[in-house]
């Protein structure tokens, strides 16, 4: 049982061709008086960001190998830092921005101060100093890298609205395997997987479990409901 949540709850759903295959909701996931519970998804949002990059590429708006300086010249990053390397965590940027937590209050919500204005003023101009060119091409999980990627893609907001109405099911680059992302933050765990043609999706969310429970649930569901 986790430290923050004194009860365990697990929810999952599988859809195939728009039809519901199976779903289940634990006690903390069930609607309360008709209101859906507010859940913490953490890094699952990175999958959405990568999907937007892919759709903009497919529409010819950007290239995956375009340098990020094409839309964020103030970063002064080398051309090896591209849309692709940011999306694949191989950009050479550190996991977190320097000085993320400077006070006790900031420790409670480290990202609260990161408005557009703060990010543009305090972070983007420092990226070249924080960047390690020797790490380009090497996997290094980076929350900062995805923040930069998100900021770069925001320059194409009009194109995003045109190419991704309603946010269709996720895809991931040119890979032909299951597209997925997982994460665990404090007592919250999550997993989202999508079939290559976006026809099948599997979503798992856990509360109060140790890291890895969402992944184990996915493996169990895959055995029970194998994808064709």
N, C-alpha and C positions, 0 to 999 in steps of 0.2 A: 504494500500500500504506500502511496506517495506521502510526502511531507505536508503538502499544501491542501490536498483533497482527502478527506477522511472516509470516502466511499469510492467504490470502483464502478465504472460505467463504460460500456463499449457499444459503438454503433457502426453499422456497415450497410452498404448498398451496392448491388451489382445491376447494371442496366446493359441490355444488348439490343441494338437496333431500335433504341428508344423505348423498349419495353422493360418493365421491371422484372428482374429475375428473382431476387431475394433482397430483403432488408430486415434489419433488426435494430432496436433501440434499447439501450440500458436505462436504468432509472434516472440518471442525470441528463440523459439526452431526450427524454420524452417531453413533448410540449406541456407547459404548465398553464392551465386555463386558456388554452388556444394560442399561447405565445411560444414561439420557437426559442430554444435556449441560445444564449450568446456563447460561442465557442472560440477558442484561440487556435488559429491555423498556422501561425508562424511562417516558416519558409515555403509552405505550399504556394504562396503568392509568387515565388520565383518561377514556378511552372507557367503561370499565367503570363509573366513577363517574357519568358522565352518563347511562348506561343505567339505573342504579339510580334516579336522580332521575326519569327519564321513567316508569319502571314505578310508582313511588310516586305520581306524578301521575295515571297512568291508573287506579290503584286508588282514587283519591280521598283518599289519605292526606295529600298536600301539594298545593299549587298552585305552578306554575313561577314565578309572580309573587309568591309569598309573600316577605316580607322575611326575611333571614337572622336578624334579631334575634328572630324567633318561636321559634327553637330555641337561639340563642346571644345572649341579651340583653346579656351582658357585653361584647360587641364594641362596643356603642354606635354601630354604623354606621347611616347614614340608610336609610330605607325603600326607596330606589332600588337598594340592594344586595340583590338577590333571588337565588333559586335559579337563575333563568334567566340573569341577568347574570353570575353566577359561572361557570355552565356554558359560557357563550358568550364568556368572556374580555372582558366589557365592564363589569366592576364598578367600575373605578377603583382597584382595589388594585394595588400594585406587583408586579413579576415575582417578587421574592424578599423574604423578611422582612429587616428591618434587622438587622445584626450576625450574618448567617448564619455567617460565618467570622471568628473572633476570635483563633485560635491556629493555629500550623503543624499541629498534630495534627488540628484540626477541618477543615483543608483537605483532608485525606485522605478524610474521610467527613463532609461538612457536615451531613447530616441525622441522624447517629447520636444526637445529644442530644435529638432531637425526639420524646420520648415524649408520651403523652396529657397527663401531669402538666405537663411542661415547656411544651407548646403552650398549654394552658389558662392557665398561670400567666404565661408570658413573652410570648406572642404575641397571644392573643385580646384582652386589655385594651388593647393598643397599636394595634389596627387602625384605630380612628377617627383617630388621629394620622397614620398612614401613608396614609390614604385620600385620594384626590384627587377631589372631587365633580365637577369640571369634565371628568373623563375618563369619567364614567358614560355608557354608550352608545357609546363609542369602543373599537374593538378594541385590546386590549393584553394580549398573552400573559402569563398569571400563574400560576406554580406555586403561589404563596401562595394565590391565589383558589381553586384546586382543593383545597388543604389545608383551607381554611375550609369549602368545600362538603362535603368528606368528613366533617369533624367535625360539621357540621350534620345530615347524613344519618344519622350514627351514633345519633342520638336516636330513630330509627325502626327500630332493628335488628330488632325482632320483626316489623314489617311487611315489611321487606326479605326476611326468611327466608320469609315467606308468599307474597310476590308474585314472588320470583325464585328458586325452587328450582333448584339446580344451575346457575344462571347461563345462561339460554337465550341464543341469538344476539343480538347487539347491535342497538339501534335508535338513532335520533337525532332527538329532537324531532318536529316535523311536516313536516320537509323530505321531498321526494319524490325526491331524487336519491340517488346512492350515499352511504352513511354511511361515513366513513373517518376515520382518524387516523394520522399518521406522526410519526417523530421520529428523531433521531440523537444519540447520546451517546458521545463518544470514538470508538471503533472499531465501535460497535454501531449498526446502522440497522434500523428496523422500519416496517412498514405493515400496517394491518388495515382491510379494507373489507367492508361488508355491504350486500346489496341491500335495498331499502325494505321488502320483506316478510320479511326475515331468512332467506330460503331459500338464498341464495348467499353464500359467504364467500370472501375471498382474504386470505392471510397471507403476508408476506415478512419474512425476517430476514437481515441481512448482517453479516459480521464481516471487519474488515480493509479495507473499502472506504471511499472518500470519501463525504461526505454526498450524497444524491441517488440512490445506486445502487438502493435499495429502490423508490423511485418509478419509476425507469426500468424496473425489472423488472416492476412492476405494469402499466405501459403496454404492455410487450411481451406480457404474458400476456393483457391485455384484447383485444389485436389477434388473438391466436391463439384465444382462447376467449371470444368476445363474449357478454355476457349477453342472454338473450331479452327 
